[in-house]
């Protein structure tokens, strides 16, 4: 089995002294695991930063055996943010969500496109706000639409509009920007509250029911703002 594609590096582990086992989310073949022989060599190891976009040539003897990749760099995204710890941490967290939440060898062009869009978001001044919506869109594409606009109720507290969702046991406030999407947000705490809300939904609705642990990379991303 042989094919050529392009994709984003979402995981890498040392296989032996000279090689790596990697996972790449490809455009036409979805998430694929393979070996990169010589992946630790000086010639190509700098290409193999999590999040980088690669040209891949995949070979495998059959569908039941792990294959191997020959790779070339198409776009080195991660090095652009080596001096920005929050954005670099965001890359790690975002691609790890792709790794955890997607099935192997199932192509999904919409997921591929949303990864491409993620790197466009990082260029913007309001990247963190847009990233919160990026996570919500990812969950929606995977069949877990939070649909906040139809869940919340509106109230006026001290002459200000607030939104909340109620359950039998508690009342959870929802940051206004998740409902009023065009408002400008300058308070990092409000944006982090939005991320936390999405994270709580992710944990309760997807991770725990599937016996998956909350990703450390996402916790590190949130903690990078402290």
Secondary structure, DSSP 8 states (H G I E B T S, - for coil): -EEEEEEEEEEEEE-SSS-EEEEEEETTTEEEEEEETTTTSTTTGGG--TT-EEEEEEE-SSTTS-EEEEEEEEE--GGGGTT-HHHHHHHHHHHHHHHHHS-BT---HHHHHHHHHHHHHTTSTTHHHHHHHHHHHHHHHTT----GGGT-EEEEETTEEEEEEE-SS-EEEE-GGGTSTTS----HHHHHHHHHHHHHHHIIIIIGGGT----HHHHHHHHTT-
